[in-house]
Every structure is written in C-alpha cells, then in structure tokens.
C-alpha cells in the first residue's frame, strides 16, 4: 500500500466513527470511479466494440451502483 494512503488511514482512524464512515464511503466511490474509468478507457482503445448499455450493465453488476 502506498505510504500516503497508509498515512491517510492513520489520520482517519483518529476521527469519530461517523466521520470515518463518511470518508470510507467517499473513498470507495472514488475507487469505483477509477475502475470504471479504466474500463471505459480500455473500451475506447478496442474501438468501443461493446454497446454502452451492455458495458454499463456489466459495470453495475460487477461494482455496484
């Protein structure tokens, strides 16, 4: 794990539970967006061969949302 992320986790652990929950949800959302962006980029590189509705259905099934 990246040192910056480790430091951030230590800082978050010192916060009250409700604030930890809020930050945890935000981090999960960011991570999922990164995964989706990577999949979209891969689709563009292969020429967009997958119809967008199928692609987003697959992403929702895999990552939630």
N, C-alpha and C positions, 0 to 999 in steps of 0.2 A: 504494500500500500504506500502511496505517495506520502512524503513527510508532511506536506501542507495539509492533506486530508486527515492524517493522524492528529496533527495539532488542532485542527478544527473540531474533531470529535472530542478531544480532551476538553476543549472550551465548552462545547455543547453539554457535556456530561455534568458540568458545574451549574447548569441552568435548572430552573424548576421544571418539573415533569411536563407541564402543558406547553412550555416553550420548546422543550426537546421534541415533543410530538409535532409541533408546527414546523420546526426546522427539518425534522425527519421526513415529513410529507413533502416539503419543498425539494429536498434533495432527491427523493425518489422520483418526483415529477421531472426534475432536470435530467436524471439518469435515463428515464424512459424516453424523453425527447431526444437525447443523444443517440440512443439506439434507433429510434425512428428515423432521425436524420441520416444516420449511416445506411440504413436500409433504402431510404429514398435515393441517396447518392449512388448506391450500387445499382438500383433500378435504372437510373439515368444512364449510367455507364454501359449497361447492357441494352440500351436503346428503348427503355420503357416498355419492354415486351409484356409485362403483366398489366392488365387493366387496373386502373386506380381503385375501383370498388373492391376488387379481389384483394389487392395489395393491402388496403386499409383494413379490410375484414380480417386478414391474416394477422396484421399487427395488433389489432384489438384483441383477438383471440390469444395471441402469444403474450402481450404485455399489459393487457387490461385497458380500460378506457372507454 
